[in-house]
Every structure is written in C-alpha cells, then in structure tokens.
Amino acid sequence: MQPATSLLRDLVRKRDFYAGGLMLLIGLGIALKGATYRAGTLMHMGPGFLPTALGILLVLLGLPSPPARWRRENRATQRTRASCRRSRNGWLGSASS
C-alpha cells in the first residue's frame, strides 16, 4: 500500500486531474454568477439563462475527468503487477529446474 503523500504527489502531477478540477471550478463559478441574474423561461430567456446552463454543463463535463484518470491508472498498475508476477513465476520455475 502506498503512503498518502505518494498518492497526493502522483495526483498533483496529473494533467487530467487539473483539467477536471479547473472545469469544475470555472463551471461552478459561472453557474453561481449566472444564477444571480434573471433566468426567464425557455420561451423568453433572461440574461442569466445561458451562463447558468453552460456553467452546469461545464461542471457535468468536469466531474468524470479525475475518476476516469484514477481508473485508468489502476488498470495500468494491475497489468504491471500481473506481468511482474508472471515474470517472477517464470524465474522461479526456471531456477528450480
């Protein structure tokens, strides 16, 4: 198991993590600022409708970025560990014969 500082250091180095976080922050800011204006209705949109809708869309697009990156890394780590196990078993098998 990795120490928490190593995991945090790995996360800080990831561009996808930063991109997802930035999309979340900007989208949240735009959605909150747009909500202060009158939104109107779909037939008669007010000045706050478009910024609020786009901010929410940006937040929704930014949500899956960090978890997708973590899943991708976990799969790569598992593949690497599995190949190491196979190679170790190969060495053990060849050393015993």
C-alpha positions in Angstrom: 0.0 0.0 0.0 1.3 3.5 -0.9 1.7 6.2 1.7 -0.8 9.1 1.4 1.9 11.6 0.4 2.9 9.5 -2.5 -0.7 9.2 -3.7 -1.1 13.0 -3.3 2.1 13.7 -5.2 1.0 11.4 -8.0 -2.3 13.2 -8.3 -0.7 16.6 -8.4 1.4 15.6 -11.4 -1.6 14.6 -13.5 -2.9 17.0 -16.2 -6.3 15.3 -16.4 -6.8 15.9 -12.7 -6.0 19.6 -13.1 -8.2 19.9 -16.2 -11.2 18.3 -14.5 -10.7 20.4 -11.4 -10.4 23.6 -13.4 -13.5 22.7 -15.4 -15.4 22.1 -12.1 -14.3 25.4 -10.5 -14.9 27.6 -13.6 -18.3 25.9 -14.3 -19.3 26.3 -10.7 -18.3 30.0 -10.7 -20.2 30.7 -13.9 -23.3 28.8 -12.8 -23.3 30.6 -9.4 -22.8 34.0 -11.0 -25.4 33.3 -13.7 -27.9 32.3 -11.1 -27.8 35.9 -9.7 -29.4 37.2 -13.0 -33.0 36.6 -14.0 -33.2 33.3 -15.9 -36.6 33.7 -17.5 -38.3 30.8 -19.3 -37.4 28.7 -22.3 -39.7 30.9 -24.5 -38.4 34.2 -23.1 -34.8 33.6 -21.8 -33.4 36.1 -19.5 -29.7 37.3 -19.2 -28.9 34.5 -16.6 -30.2 31.5 -18.5 -27.2 30.9 -20.8 -24.4 31.4 -18.3 -26.2 29.2 -15.8 -26.9 26.4 -18.3 -23.3 26.5 -19.7 -21.8 26.6 -16.2 -23.8 23.5 -15.2 -22.8 21.8 -18.4 -19.2 22.6 -17.7 -19.5 21.1 -14.2 -21.0 18.0 -15.6 -18.3 17.6 -18.1 -15.6 18.1 -15.5 -16.9 15.6 -13.0 -15.8 12.4 -14.7 -12.3 13.5 -15.5 -10.4 12.8 -12.3 -12.2 9.4 -11.6 -11.6 8.3 -15.1 -7.9 9.0 -14.7 -7.8 7.1 -11.4 -9.4 4.1 -13.1 -7.0 4.2 -16.0 -4.0 4.3 -13.6 -5.4 1.4 -11.5 -5.8 -0.8 -14.6 -2.3 0.0 -15.7 -0.9 -0.7 -12.3 -2.8 -4.0 -12.1 -1.4 -5.0 -15.6 2.1 -4.1 -14.5 1.8 -6.1 -11.3 0.4 -9.1 -13.1 3.2 -9.1 -15.6 5.7 -8.8 -12.7 4.1 -11.8 -11.1 4.3 -13.8 -14.3 8.0 -12.9 -14.8 8.8 -13.8 -11.2 7.0 -17.1 -11.6 9.0 -17.7 -14.8 12.2 -17.1 -12.9 11.2 -19.4 -10.1 10.1 -22.0 -12.5 13.4 -21.8 -14.5 15.5 -21.7 -11.3 14.0 -24.8 -9.8 14.6 -27.0 -13.0 
